């Protein structure tokens, strides 16, 4: 998708050249319990908020930050709770990517919610914040190697071939709570060992 300046014109009034002095509380996290990479993320969160406050000319409450996220996601933003969760395993393996991309990405979700209310998660408001606050190209997903956090998978198949399902999805199929279909051929996925 090509991003044109015209997409963001209605949002330009948010960005001011001179910032008002702001005094917002620091992020809520006990630094004594954190390793060096996690402390660096907490500092990056504060730095990103200071940049946002300077460019937007207003203060924002700091989010709660924790490092308890599991699975393949690098980070998540919980909008109503004003909370950021980061994946400690992926952080240890990719500290620079977290500081440069993941932290600003998640903060822009919280800022978009504070500024605009409920909007599309990666919509024009979020994109404008990524570009105008942090000079980053808005990307909806990370490209980190997730092999170390992938977890157990189960092979299912369709006409297109084998599709690995996570243990969570596999368990839902086993409990007959849901069925999954291939996005291409639309055939219901079935467990490989169950196939004729």
Secondary structure, DSSP 8 states (H G I E B T S, - for coil): ----GGGGGGGGGG--SS---------B--GGG--HHHHHHHHHHHHHHHHHHHHHTS-----EEEEEE-SS-SEEEETTTTEEEEEHHHHHH-HHHIIIIIHHHHHHHHHHHHHHSS--TTSHHHHHHHHHHH-----SS-----GGG---EEEEEETTEEEEEEHHHHHHHHTTS---B-TTT--B-EEGGG--
